[in-house]
């Protein structure tokens, strides 16, 4: 079972160009450092979105189980965690009102149908 994870983030004012350059330099390492049970797909910027204040970009990855989400949460001491910490402290706006969002998508064919 693959679960798609989207983590919305807002880049600090005036830092998008530097964030893009950092990401270009570290993309390959992010891919190889992803925790067990997950696959890093990249950072994506919405081209069109109907939500109010959705954030500037989304970190997108897959996990192969709910347990892999726990591995992600416990990965702060890994290279993956170090890279994401560097990303967040260098570029992400953590002020109130810009807090990110997390959305998990599960394949409909792998999901449980309720109410029928």
N, C-alpha and C positions, 0 to 999 in steps of 0.2 A: 504494500500500500504506500503510495507516495502522497505526501501532503505538501502543497505549495505554501510557502510562508512569505508574506510581504510585510516588511517593516518600514513604515513611512517615517521620513526624517526631514528636517528643515535645516538647510545650510545657512550659517551666519552670513549676514549682509557682506557683500564684497568678496566672498571666499569661494564662489562657485568655480572660477577658473583654476585656483590653486587646488581645490578638491578634485577637479577633473584630472589635473596633472598628477596628483598623488595617486589617484586610482589607476591611471594608465601605467604608472611605475610599479604598483603593487598587485595588479589584477591576477597575474599568474600565481603569485605566492598565496593570495587569498583562495584561489581555486584548489591549490594543493594542501592548504592548511585546514580546510573545512573539517569539522569533527566527524568521527565515525558515524555512519548512518545518515549523513547529509551530503548534499552537493550544492556548492555555491554556483549560482547562475549569473549573478552580477548586480550592479546598481542600475536602476532604470528610472528615467524621468518621465512623468506623464506628459503626453502630447495633448490629450483631451481628457478631462475628468469632470463629472457633474457635481462632485462633492464640494462643500464649502471648506476652504482651508485644508486641503489634503496633504500638504507638505510638498517639498521640492522634488524628492526622489524616494525610491523604494529599494531597500536591500532585498533581493529575492533569492531564496534557496529552497531546496526540497529536503524533507526528512522522510525516512522510510518507515517510521513508526512514531507513536506518541512518546516512547522511551527515548528516541533520538532528540526530542525537544529537551529532555532532562540533560542529556549529554551536552547540548548547546548551552544550556543555562549554567552548567558547571565548567565551562571551557575557559574561564577568565585567565587561568594560569598557562594556557596553551599558546602557541604561536598565533592561532586564530584569534584568541582573546586579546593578545597584545596588539595585533593589527587593528582590530575593531576599536580597541581603546584609543589607539593613536588617531584613528579616523574621527572618532567622536570628540575627543578633546581638541583636535585641531580644527574641525570644520562644522560640527553640528551645534545648532542653537538650542540650548537646553532651557531657555527662559520660559516662564509660565505662558501658556497660550500657544506654544509651539511644540508641546510634547508630542512625540511620535505616536504612531498607531501600529498595531500588529493585526494582520488578517491571515487566517489559515484557510486554505481551500483544500477540500478532499474531493477526489473523483466521485461523481454521482454513482458510478457503477460499483464503487467500493463502499459507499455509504449505506447506512441503515435507513430505510424509509419508514417514517412514523405516520400514524393516523389513517392507515388504509386497512 
